[in-house]
Each structure stands twice: as structure tokens, then as C-alpha cells.
Amino acid sequence: MSKRTFGCVVVLFWITSFVVVVTQAGEVFMNDTGEVAKAFHIAFSEPIEITNFGGPFTDHEPLGQASEFVFSGGEAQYWAR
């Protein structure tokens, strides 16, 4: 395999890996309620553990594994589509 072909394979591998990680990393929720959201509740079919989250909310309860969580400590503005 030539160096050029090997380089293309490596680049393709990294691009594919990046796309898989980005698409499988989590969910993005939009506030389309027409109101400013001060908190939100989310439920899962099985217990999970929240290891990282971003966005305007700074807190979540409960900590550790659970099947329902409440995120609060911020405001999510209405996002019009």
C-alpha cells in the first residue's frame, strides 16, 4: 500500500470515527414551548447515570443512577424554527 493510500485510509478512519462519536454522544433538546424554560424533566425507560451535560442548566437531580431527572439552575430561551 502506498503512503498516499495509507494516508487516505487513516483520514477516512478518523472522519468516520468522529461522525460516529458525534452522532452517538447524546441528545439535543430544543425549547419549542413558546415560553422561557426554568427547568425540564426527562424520563428514561431504564436507570442511567448522567456523566456530563451542557447548556444553560447548571444542576440536575438526583445524582447517580436514576430513570427520571430534573435539570434546573438556568433558563432556556424559546427557539423559534
C-alpha positions in Angstrom: 0.0 0.0 0.0 1.4 3.4 -1.0 1.9 6.2 1.5 -0.8 8.2 -0.2 -3.3 5.3 0.0 -2.4 4.7 3.6 -2.8 8.4 4.4 -6.3 8.4 2.8 -7.3 5.4 4.8 -6.2 7.0 8.0 -8.0 10.2 7.3 -11.2 8.3 6.3 -10.9 6.3 9.6 -10.7 9.5 11.7 -13.6 11.2 9.9 -15.8 8.1 10.3 -14.8 7.8 14.0 -15.6 11.5 14.6 -19.0 11.2 12.9 -19.9 8.1 14.9 -18.9 9.8 18.2 -20.8 13.0 17.4 -24.0 11.2 16.4 -24.0 8.7 19.2 -22.8 11.1 22.0 -26.2 12.2 23.3 -29.4 14.1 22.6 -30.0 17.8 22.0 -33.3 19.2 23.2 -34.9 22.4 21.9 -37.3 24.6 23.8 -40.2 25.0 21.4 -42.8 25.7 24.0 -43.1 29.4 23.3 -42.0 30.2 26.9 -38.7 30.6 28.7 -38.0 27.3 30.4 -36.6 27.4 34.0 -36.2 23.6 34.3 -37.0 20.4 32.5 -37.9 16.8 33.5 -36.7 13.8 31.5 -37.5 10.2 31.9 -35.8 7.1 30.6 -37.1 3.5 30.3 -34.2 2.2 32.5 -31.9 3.7 35.1 -28.9 5.6 33.7 -26.2 7.9 35.1 -25.7 11.4 33.7 -22.0 11.8 33.4 -21.8 15.1 31.5 -24.2 17.7 30.3 -24.1 21.2 28.9 -26.4 24.1 28.1 -28.0 26.7 30.2 -28.9 24.4 33.1 -26.2 24.0 35.8 -27.8 21.4 38.2 -29.6 18.1 37.9 -31.3 15.9 40.5 -30.9 13.1 41.5 -27.2 12.5 41.3 -26.1 8.9 40.4 -28.3 6.4 38.6 -32.0 7.1 38.1 -34.7 6.8 35.4 -36.0 10.4 35.9 -34.1 13.6 36.2 -34.9 17.3 36.7 -32.5 19.8 35.2 -32.5 23.4 36.7 -30.4 26.3 37.6 -30.8 28.3 34.4 -33.1 29.5 31.7 -33.6 28.1 28.1 -35.0 30.8 25.8 -37.6 29.8 23.3 -36.1 28.7 20.0 -38.3 29.5 17.0 -37.9 27.3 14.0 
